[in-house]
Structures are given as C-alpha cells and as structure tokens.
Amino acid sequence: MHIGIDGSRLSATATGTERYTFELLRHLGHLDSSRRYTIYTNGLPPTLPPLGRNFALRSIPYPRLWTHIRLSLEMQRFPPDILFIPAHVLPLLHPKRSIVTLHDIGYHYFPKAHTLARRLDLHLSTLWSAKAAWKLITVSHATKRDLMTRYGIAEEKLTVIYHGVSPSFQPVEDPKVIEEVQTRYGLREGQGKQPLPYFLYVGTIQPRKNLERLLEAFAQVAVKREVQLVLGGKKGWLTKAIEQKATELGIVGKVKFIGYVAEADLPALLSGALAFVFPSLYEGFGMPVLEAMACGVPVLTSTTSSLPEVAGNAALLVDPLSLQAIADGLERLFENAALRAKLQELGFLQAKSFTWERCAASTLDVLS
C-alpha cells in the first residue's frame, strides 16, 4: 500500500497543527516499516522527523495555491492508494480514499474573533474537506460533535484521536537553565536578579484566545499583588487591540509580550512560571494545557469546548466569558500554594495518559 501525506505544514512556524504533523510523522515512522509513504512538501522543510527507508520526500514547490493546483496535479499524475491530510485542506483532485484531520470549527462559535475573509476561507475549506473526504479524524469529542451538528457529518465517518505530549515537556530542575531562558525573553533585568512571579500564556496572540479579558482580569490581581503576566506567541489576526489593552489598563510594567517561543525553550519557561493560564474561548484540543501539566505547572483553563475533556480534573476550570471568574481563579492560584501543589500532582497524571505513540497507532488503524 502506498500512503501519501500532505507535509506542507512542516515548513510553517511550529504551532499546534504543525507540531501535530511533525510528531505524527515521527511516530508513524517508528511504528510502520512495511507500507510505502510519500510526504509532499512545498519546498524543502527546515527539519524533518527521523523516518524509515519506506518514507520518501516529494518536494514540489509552487508559489500560490499549492494545495489545489500543485498537489492536485500530483494526485492526478501519481495518485497514492490513500492520501492523508493531517493539518490542511483536501486538494480539489484527490484519491477516493482520502482522510483529513479536522482540528476545530471555532469560527462558528466566535465569528468576531476572525476577519470576514478568514472566516469565509475557514468555513469553505472545512465544508469541502468534511464532505469530500473518505474518512475524517477529529482531535476531540467536542470537535466531533461540532462537525455532526454544524455540518451534518455522519458519526460513522468520524474517528476521535487525541494528540500526545512530547517527552521533551518535563520539569526543568536546573535553576541555571531556567534563569538563562528567562533572561533571554526579558523576564529578568540582569543576571542573578529574580523575576516577579509570573502567570504564563503561550499561544497565538488573537481574539479567540480571550486575551483582552485575561488582561482585564489580571489587572484586578496586579493592583494588589507583585506578579506579572507573560504572553508568549506569534501574532495572529486582529491583535492590535490586545497589544494596546495593557496600556489602557495601566499595567504595562507588569505585562510582557515576548513573541514566539521556540519549542526548546518552553519547558524552562513553563517550569519557572507560577501557573499557566489558558482561558481560551474555543479550542479543538488545547495542546498547551497538557504541555504545561507535563512540566509540573498548575493550569487555569476554560469550561468550554474541548478544554474540560483534555484537562479532566487536573486544572482550575473557569467560565471564559466571566471576567470575575478568571480574576478569582488567578487570585486563588497566586494565594493558595496547596491548590497549586494539588494541580501539579493531578496534572502530571493527566498528561501521561496522552502519548504520540497512541495517537500514531490509532491513526495507522484509520489509514489501514
């Protein structure tokens, strides 16, 4: 059997769907040495996971509309038996047995968190992939329910397969490593100086992540507490208001936008945090929650979408639409050391139940 995989996300900045693609390929390579795989990319990616001899890279660069023009042409000329799209849209021309992972449809629930053009693009690409694919993988039961409700997808077409947590996410115990990373991201004024305790958020800086409300809630806590809020992540769309919010609230000195955080730096940055805060309005899965738990950091997250499913009883869950609920949660985490210790312990156990090996094995079952 010949399985083709869209590897175009390997060349993008490594956020959630890109990490999913990379880790899934890495573990498929470990598990399967019998079937033949071709990974299609738009040019040569900067890094590739270690793969076996049964994996081939097919670099087919094209400047625009790579999926629907260049990948479609490849599917017409040299079709694999199965095409798998882990984190993108199904090309117009594709094998009958095509499988797509759909991560979320948050644009339906929070349309104002996206530009009109972006919302239309997400809707049309999801609709096309959902209807045209042979099988669909979703990354949570919440996303599965959304697709059944909003797009009328038959339940038998859908398989839920959770993400995993990379082994690189574990507590960093060397204080020098934590200090070096904190200094590099501007959290320490000088060598040897202790930073203020900090709440950490990591993710794209965009409205769907509920960051304006988080800033307002933090402002209530920061007035009476020596604590800072660190926001790490690349800029998304409609971010200007988020960046200006700290100025409007008068808390510029206690809020730091540190930009994109390299994956190698995340464990140390997490390990040095007082707590990880992720009150997102909507998530298809919420990988940062598990990564924080794996690093031994207490987590605050939302009661909505997939987040309770992923966090279980191992996080402080708050209503993301309630400013006061978020503020109270931050206050509890700052004041209550026993609560933080309990969440750390529960978080370790929760994170261990999500592995990329299991994710890859389940995906292989769908591909077979």
N, C-alpha and C positions, 0 to 999 in steps of 0.2 A: 504494500500500500504506500502511496505517495501522498504526503500531507504538506500542503503549502501554508505558510503562516505570514501574515502581514506584520513585518517587523519595523515598520516606519517609525513607531514611537521610540525606538532605540536611539534615534538621533535627536529627540526633543529633550528639553530640560527635565530632569528626573523628579517629577511629582508623582501623585498616586497611581495614575494609569500607566505611566512609564515604568514605575517600579514593578507593578503587577506584570507587565510584559516581560521585563528582564528576569525576574525571579521565576516566572512560569517557564520560560525557555530554559533557564539554568537547570531546573529540576526535571523537566521533560527529558533533557539530555542525560541526566543521571538514570532515569527510570527506563528509557526505551532505546535499545540498541538495534532493534530489528526493522522497524519501519523507516522509510526514507523521508527526510524532511527537507524542504526548501524554505529559507527565510527571505522574503522580499523586502528590500530597503530602498529608500530614495537617496542613493549615495551611500558611501561607506560610513557607518556609525562610529563614533569615537571609541566605544568599548562594546565588547560582546561577551556574553556569559560563556563559560567553558562548555563546549559541545563535543559530541562524539563524531566519529567518521561518517555516520549516517546523516549528518546535518550539512547542508550546503547553503552558502550565502549567495543570493542573486541580487546584486546591486543594479538597479535600473533607474538612474536619476532622471528627473523630469521637473521643470521649473514650476509649473502650476497645474492644479487639478490632477495630481499624481495618481490618486486612487481611481478616479473614474475614467481617466484616459490611459495612463501608462500601465497601471496594474490590470485594468480591464483588457488591454491589448495582450498582456502576458497570459491572462486567463484564457483568452481566445486561441492563442497560438500554442501554448504548452500547459494545458489545464492539469492540475493535480487531481487526485481522486477526491480529496477533501480540502477545502480552504477554510482556515481558521483566522478570524479577525479578533484579536484579544482586546483591542482598545481603540477602535476606529469605526469607520463606516464600510459597509459591504460595497464593493465596486459594482458598477452597472452590469458588467459582464462577469459572470462567476459560475463555478461548477454548481450543479444541482444540490450537491451535498456541501453546503456552506454553513458554517457555525460562527456566531457572533456573540461576544460578551457585551452585554449592555449594563452599564455601571449605575446609572441613575436617570431620573427624569425630573430633577429638581426645578427646572424651568417652568413646569406646570404649576407647581405649588407656590413659587415665589418669582413670578414673571418680572417684577420690578428690579430684581437682582441681576438682570441681564439687559443688554441693549435689545431693541426690537429686531435688528438684523441677526444678532447672535441667537436670540430665542427662536426665530423662524428657522435658522440653519439647524439648530439642535432638534427641533420638532421634526423637520422633514427628513433629516438623516436617521433619526431614531425610528420614525414611521417606516421608512424604506427598509432598514435593516430588519426590523421586527417582522414585517410582512414577508420579505423575500428570502430570509434565511431558512434553512432546513431545520436547524435547532438553535435555541438560544440558551446562553448561560447568564445567570444573574448572580451578583455578588452578595445578595442578602434576600431574605424572605420579604422584606419591605419593598425592595425593587421588583421582585416577582409580583407581589400584589398590585403594585402601581401599574405594571405593564398589562396585567389582566384587566384591571379596572379602566384605565385610561385608553388603552389601545385594543382591547378585546382579544388579547393573545390567549390561545388555548393553553390550559395548565400543562397538558402533556408535552407541549413544545419547550417548556422551561425547566431548567435544572439549576438549583441553587448550589454554588460552590464558593465557600468563604476564601478570602485572602489568607495569607500566612504572615508571620513575623520573621524577619531575617535574624539569624543568630548574632549579627553584629549589634543588635539592640539588646544591651545588657548594662547593668550598672557600671559606671566608671568609678573606681575606688581610689585612683591615684589623684590626689588633690592638685598636683602639678599639671596634669593633663587638663583637668577642669579649668584651672587658672589660665592656662595658655589659650584655650578656646574662648573663654570669657573675655580675655584681654583683646583677642583678635576681633571680636564682634563688638567691642566698645563698651562692655559691661563693667570694666574696672578702669579707674582713672590712671592707675600706674601699677607697676609690679609690686606684689605683696599687699596691695590695698584690697580690702574686702568689698565686694559689690553689695548693694542693698539686696535683701531677699527679693526674689522676682517670681511673678507668675509668668509662665511662658505659653505663648501660642505659636504654632508652626502650621502654615498652610498658605494657600494663595490669598493675597490681600484683595478681597472682593466682597460685595454686599451679602452674598448668600452665607458667608461665614459669620454674619451677625456682629461684626467688629465695632460698629458705631455704638450699639447697645452695650457691648462689653466695655468700651471705653467709658461710657456714662456710668456703668455700674462700678468700674474701677475707681472713678473719680470720687465716689462716695466713700470708698475704703481708704484711698490715698490721702484724703483730708486729715485723717486721724492716725494713719499708720505709716511707718517708714518702710515702704515697699515700692517696687517698680513693676511695670508691665512691659514685657519684651515681646514684640511681634515680629516673627521671622517668616519670610516667604516672598516669592516673586510677586510683582504687581500683576493684577488681573485687569478686569474692565470695571469702569465706574468707581475707581479707587480714590479720586481726588478728595471727595468729602470725608472719607475715612482718615486720610492723612491730615486733613485740616481739623478734625474733630478734637484732637488733643489740645490744639491751640485755643479753640473755642472754649474748652472746659478748664483751661488754665493749669493743665497738668503736664506741660511739655517736658519739664525736668524729670518726670517720673515715667515717661513712656518712651520706649526706644523702638524705632523701625530699623531692623538690622539687615533687611534684604534677604535674598535667597540663602538658605543654609545648606551647605554641602552635606550629603548623607553621612560622610565620615565624621563630621563634627556634631551630628545630632545627639549621639549617646552622651557625650560630655556636657553639652548644653542642657540636655534634659536632666542629667544626674545632678547638676548644680542648682536646679530650679526648686522653688518651694512647692509648686504644683503646676500641672499642665492644664490649661483652660481652653476648652473647645466647645463653646455654646452655639454651634452651627445651627442654622435654620433647617438645613436638609443635607443629608449625606446618603449616598448609595451604599457605603460601607463604613468609612471612618477609620482608615488605617492608622493615622497619627495617634488615636486613642490607645490602640494596642501597643504601638511602639513606645509610648510613654510608660505604660504599665510594665512592659518588659524591662525598662530601665529603672524600675523602682520608684516611679514618681506618682504621687496621688493625682487623680484626674477628676476634673469637673467637666461634664458634658451635658447634652440635651436629652430631653424626654421624647424627642420626635424622631421620625423616620427610622433608619436602621440603628441609630446610636444605642438605644437600650438593648437591642439584640446583640450588639457587639460588646458593650460594656458589662452586661449582666448586672450582678450586684456589687461589682468591683469599682464603681465610680460614684461620685456625688452627682445625681441627676437633677437638673433644674429645667423649668419651663423657659425656653429660649426667647419667648415673647414677653416675659416678665422681667423688667429692669430690676425690680426689687428682689426677685428670686435669685438672679445672678449675683447681685451685690451681697445678699445674705450668704450665698454659697462661698464667695470669695472671703468674706469675713470669717466664716466657720473654718475654712482651710487655713487662714492666717493664724487664728487664735488656738485651734484645737489640735495639739500635737498627737493626741491619742487617735483622733479621727484620721490624721494623715498616715499614721503607722498602720492602722487597720486597712485603709485603702491600698497602701503599698503591698501588704501581705496578700490581700484578695486580688490585686492587680497582677502580681506575679503568676498566680494560679490561672487566672483568666487568659493571660497572654500565651501560656504554654499550650493551651488547647487549640491554638490556631497555628498551623505549620504550612510552609510552602510545599513540603513533601506530600501532605494530604491533598492540598489544592491541585498539584500536578497529577497525582494519581486519579483523582476524581475527574479532572479534565480529560485525561487519557481514556477513561471509560466512555466519555461522551464522544470522543474522536474515533473510537473503535467501531 
